[in-house]
Amino acid sequence: MESNSSFDFVCDCGCDVEYASQKARELDELIEKRADQKASINEEKRFNAHREEFQLEVLKLLQEEGIRKEGVELSSASPLISDTYIIDGVTLLSDDFIPDSVETDPLYEETSLIKSPYSLEYQEVNHKTGKRKLAWKESATLVLICNPIAYGKCEEIDVFLKGVKKPLRFPNGEISEETFRRQTPFARKGINVSVKRHYESFLRSLRECPNKKFLTIPKHAGGIKLQNGVTTYISSESVIPGLEELFPQEVRDHKMVAHALPLKDMVAIYRKAMPNCLEAKIATIVRTESLLLPWFEAEGLHPDCGFSISYTNDAERETAIALTKRKNYSSTVVQALTDRIPKVRKELSAANDVTVLFTFSGIFDEGTSLDNAFKEIMWDINGENGDEDGTRKIIVILTDIPERIPDDYPVYYINCSEDIVSKNVPVLQRLAGMLDYSFKEYLYNNPDTAKQLVRDGIKVARHIVSTFSNVVVTDIMKMTLATAHILERLGVVTDSDFRGVIRWLMSEASSRLTMTDLYCNSFKSAVSNTILSKELKLSMQFGPLFYSDDGYTAFFRTEDKSINLSGDTLKNVIIPKTPAGSVTKMNKHAKEKGMLIAQHTNKRKLKVAFGEGLIEDVEVFSYKSSVLNAEAKAYVDDIINNEYWFNIGEYPDGFVPVLYNADGTRVAGYVFNPDMDDNFHEVYFGYTRSGKTFAMTNRAVQMVEIEGADAVLIFDQTGGFSPEEVDKHIGKELRSKYFSFWNVYEDGVPVNLLDLRGCRTLKEERERIFRIYAMMTKSLGSYQEPILKIAVNCLLRQMKKDPDMKIEDIINYIEYISCNDDGEPVMDEAHRKLCLKLKTIIEDLVDMPVSKNNWGEFVKAQDKPIIVISTGADSVGKGSEIIDMMLESIYGYKQCFPSSRYTVVIDEAQDLYLHEKGAVNVLLRKGGKHGITILMASQSFPDPNVQFGKVVGNCGRLRSYHPKADDLKRAANYFNCGKEEVDFLQQGECFDKGPFWSRYRNENVINTLRGKTVVFEPAAEIKNDTEEDEQP
């Protein structure tokens, strides 16, 4: 019975449709269930029949996967390993480098090689007997084709076997039977086949290896660009375990300090450890610069110069090495430049993207070997050493005798001092390595950012060098400036450091130290360190602290800021710490350097206090304060401060505050006694807005309130003392109390310039009037002076008859002298110039109000002690001549009435008549005994050889605020300080040389102090017994 379905079968049995459908479903389910049971039984029978075959298949898959994974782990450990290699545009494949089998297995051979499908071993099978022998069991997990040269040619092929750490190495890519046999005695154990069969099995294993790769072995450490276009950094971390011998010694030795800290954190840590001096910052810049050499090369810049670092002791040398060495950060050993030339060449040729450090010393190293080494370095820098495989490097030479370096040698000089010494060199060197590692990771993980950083740095550097004059610009100069700019952006160096690097490149970088420099640097280091360590005891000249002639004590002399040491003290404490060896030799160099305040015997006799009231003469060697480093100078300054600086309000009687200290907590000044024969004339210098007018305004009030001046006359040519300006300096309340204002061009000359009261003789009258008119002309020729004197005599005779004579009437008498008997003018050129000059000045006075007062009456009429007399409405030239006339008038008046005390303030003093016979000069030389004190100001610090400089020499106090650029050197020399100290003065800060009260000597002592302008603070007015007004 045929049926197409269970439903048809049921229908054929005579059942109705509904019943047939139900039964059909039941029958289908039964059939399906029975079929599943039967299939399961058949599958189990089939699996049991092939169980061993399935297990072997799984084992085969596991072994193949293990071989593949082991090879992948080895090959993925380095970016130097790749799947393909491109040479001259041709892509090479790994199979091109593996040789074919040495033989095949013909069918008629009794034996043949087969590979076990499960164990992956190679076996030799005897077809007659069916016996099998193991031929090869070590599967190849990784094949590395090293540095391919062309199709089928490479420098070496390395084969890693499963379970074997050391690879099989085949030089020149030749996998020969002999090379294989020498390296595989371990694989012969348990093997009973011929070497040929063994070798054949190995070749078949190579061709079937799933991991055949290319390996690029770098020739140098540093940045390299791989054949796939990726740039990476090569160091000892790049060395593949087991293949150490393949990598150059330079790469293996280039050990960096790996860590996980980000660059930002590492910068903060390194800055705290880095010595705070410019030399340390430059050394750091040079070291970091070597990391950027690949990017500089891409921009067309190459190291065309090196660097020389000079030191005076081992501590400086060790720190300099720690700051500049760019590999093996655990050692400060560097290559000696006087070693055999092959070693020097090897050091040069092996280095890439690092600093190459050489050293030589005057103690051991001399001779032709050093000259030859200099030639090798020169050839390397200039690319003339014949080495086609040129490397990028920055050469650094460390020496204690830089003068041994040939003239015009291509190096920039970094001259170290004691300031560079680190307290912990190993820690500093390790932190340098950590910073380099962080910077390297930042650069190579962010190549686009690195490229932009370098380009921005080069742009800044090129702009800076374009402003240099008389300086040879080199690539290394641009690279150093660019690196400094990058490190400033990253926070390693500051803006001040960057500007310091610019100044160094413009000046000091081209200057090498001499033996004198080295000796003096070591002397400075020895003196400073022994003072700070208290090994050298320090006293003051007049105590306390008192001097002791024990061979271990020095004393400080405040007048010239000198450090004074006896011969025994030098021998006991200082000389053993220098390379000089003797006091005589050390002083010879100190004298040459200008550090020794020398007389013909190099010694000088000074008084010094051995105790209270016990002062004796001693012979000492005196050295300038420049022998102290910054830390020692601060220590000594603190001792000095105790002599000259007083807590605010804790002053001796008659004390006049002059300067605040840096933080405004202490005050230095002098004790004023009108009976003392001291020179209290003062002169202030500084450019506009440096603080001169502020100081003079407060000083004027101080003169009245503290020193008891009857009047302060301020002669203002420029409007700098207008009511509005004075309010800025002391406030409206003090201005209203102390100041009155007189404008010559509105109110007239304040006094009668022809006033003769007080003159006792005709000669005195003639002299007074003559000098008034002489100030109008500023200079008189030998012919003009007699003419003016005759005219003055005529004027005086007429004044006896007419007391109302005016100052302009002198013109009539000068013209009268020039007439002939007929009354016709017959002036010659000199006569005409005299008349014209007087007319030019007098014409401004003709229409002015005329005063009958003398200076005493004028001051009394103003009813204020400080009077600003302004002549600034007209030209400075005419205003200055009117001031000269008034100053001469003041001097004439004070000669006759010396009892009152006047202070005369002169702004822009350089515009006045400064001749020896001029009023300013006369007042400075003779005014003191007539009760006149002069306070002058000028923008320019004068040359002592010009007239203004000679006039300034008559002042007892000289103060300099920030001077003009042209005056920096003169100011620094005068105050015995560095140009940088003067240049860094802020508004209101100044150097002041003048009398200061010494608490030890109980007298005013001429000394130089640095401080800030003292602000006048009037005492509070008492309202009643318990309350006082607050200071406004």
Protein Blocks (a to p, Z undefined) as FASTA:
>chain_A
ZZfbfklmmmmnopafklmmmmmmmmmmmmmmmmmmmmmmmmmmmmmmmmmmmmmmmmmm
mmmmmmmmmmmmmmmmpckbcfbdceehiacdfklmpccdfbdcdfklmbdcdddfklop
acdddfknopacdfbfcdcfbdcdehifbghiafbdcdddehiabacddehhiacfklmm
mmmmmmmgopacdfklmmmmmmmmmmmpmbdcdddddfbecjdddfkopacdddfklpcg
hilmmpcfklmmmccdddfbdfklmmmmmmmmpccbfklmmmmmmmmmmmmmmmmmmnop
acfbdcddddfbfklmmmmmmmmpcghjlbccdcdfkbcfklmmmmmmmpghiacddddd
fklggcjklmmmmmmmmmmmnopnopabacddddddddfblklpcghiacddddddfklp
cfblmlmmmmmmmmmmmmmmmmmmmmmlmmmmmmmmmmmmmmmmmmpghiacdfklmmmm
mmmmmmmmnomacfklmmmmmmmmmmmmmpccdfklmmmmmmmmmmmmmmmnomaccddf
klpaddddehpaccddfklopacddfklmmmmmmmmpcnopaklmmmmmmmnopaccdfk
opacddddfbghiacddddddddfklpcfklmmmmmmmmmmmmpccehiacehiacfbdc
fkopaccdddddfkbccdfbdcdeddehilmmmmmmmmmmmmmmmnopabdcdddfkopa
gfklmmmmnojklmmmmpccddfklnopfbdfkbcghiabfklmmmmmmmmmmmmnopac
fklmmmmmmmmmmmmmmmmmmmmbcfklmmmmmmmmmpcfkopacbdfklmmmmmmmmmm
mmmmmmpccdfbdfklmmmmnopabdcddfklbcfklmmmmmmmmmmmmmmmmmmmmmbc
cddddehkllmcfbfkbmklmmmmmmmmnopacddddfbdcdfkbmklmmmmmpcbdcdd
dddfklmmmmmmmnopafklmmmpcehiacdddddddfklopacdddddddddddddddd
dfblmbccddZZ
